[in-house]
Amino acid sequence: MSIAYLFALLTGFVFAGFVSSVWPLLGGRDVSFSLLRQTSFLAPLEVLVVVFSVPVLLLKLGVGQISSGHSMPIGFSAIGGAIMCSFFQGVVVISGAYFIS
């Protein structure tokens, strides 16, 4: 059972990494929370990109906070949030793949 949990967690991180790596090629801008502040024709798509990239964005935030020594509680909270988001996103991706096939 724990292997299934680990598989869902890793699937979520891989999917988030894939989305956050492909969007700069297609959209021409890096994925960050600042995509939500700008309005454009692609705004609905950019919201989906940010939602699917949240595990990677939170992981970057947490590692950045810890490595710079600014705020350890915020850094560890962001990493914990990245793990939880990645797990739930992995469950959704696996369930969606199962539902489609």
C-alpha positions in Angstrom: 0.0 0.0 0.0 2.8 2.4 0.8 4.3 1.9 -2.7 1.0 3.2 -4.2 1.3 6.3 -2.0 4.9 6.8 -3.1 3.9 6.3 -6.7 1.1 8.9 -6.4 3.6 11.3 -4.8 6.2 10.9 -7.5 3.6 11.1 -10.3 2.4 14.4 -8.9 5.9 15.8 -8.8 6.7 14.5 -12.3 3.5 16.0 -13.7 4.1 19.3 -12.0 7.7 19.4 -13.3 6.6 18.6 -16.8 4.0 21.4 -16.9 6.4 23.9 -15.4 9.0 22.9 -17.9 6.8 22.9 -21.0 5.0 26.2 -20.3 8.1 28.5 -20.8 8.5 26.9 -24.3 4.9 27.5 -25.2 4.0 30.6 -23.3 7.3 32.4 -23.4 7.3 33.2 -19.6 8.5 31.3 -16.6 6.0 29.7 -14.3 5.5 31.6 -11.1 2.7 32.9 -9.0 3.1 36.3 -10.8 1.3 34.7 -13.8 -1.9 35.2 -11.8 -1.5 39.0 -11.6 -1.3 39.6 -15.3 -4.4 39.6 -17.6 -4.0 38.4 -21.1 -5.8 36.3 -23.7 -4.2 33.2 -22.2 -5.2 34.0 -18.6 -7.4 30.9 -18.1 -4.7 28.6 -19.4 -2.1 30.3 -17.2 -4.3 29.7 -14.2 -4.3 26.0 -15.0 -0.5 26.0 -15.5 0.0 27.6 -12.1 -2.4 25.2 -10.4 -0.7 22.1 -12.0 2.8 23.6 -11.1 2.0 24.3 -7.4 4.1 21.4 -6.0 7.2 22.6 -7.9 6.6 26.3 -7.0 6.2 25.5 -3.3 9.3 23.3 -3.3 11.3 26.1 -4.8 9.9 28.5 -2.2 10.7 26.2 0.7 14.2 25.3 -0.5 14.9 29.0 -1.1 13.7 30.0 2.3 15.8 27.3 4.1 18.9 27.8 2.1 18.9 31.6 2.5 18.2 31.3 6.2 15.3 33.7 6.2 12.5 31.7 7.7 12.8 28.0 8.6 9.1 27.5 9.6 7.9 28.9 6.3 10.4 26.9 4.4 9.4 23.6 6.0 5.7 24.5 5.7 6.1 25.1 2.0 8.0 21.8 1.5 5.2 20.0 3.4 2.6 21.7 1.3 4.5 20.7 -1.8 4.5 17.1 -0.7 0.7 17.2 0.0 -0.2 18.9 -3.2 2.0 16.5 -5.2 0.3 13.5 -3.6 -3.2 14.8 -4.3 -2.2 15.8 -7.8 -0.7 12.4 -8.4 -3.9 10.7 -7.3 -5.9 12.9 -9.7 -3.5 12.2 -12.6 -3.5 8.5 -12.0 -7.3 8.4 -11.6 -7.7 10.4 -14.7 -5.5 8.1 -16.7 -7.5 5.1 -15.3 -10.8 6.8 -16.2 -9.7 7.6 -19.8 -8.5 4.1 -20.6 
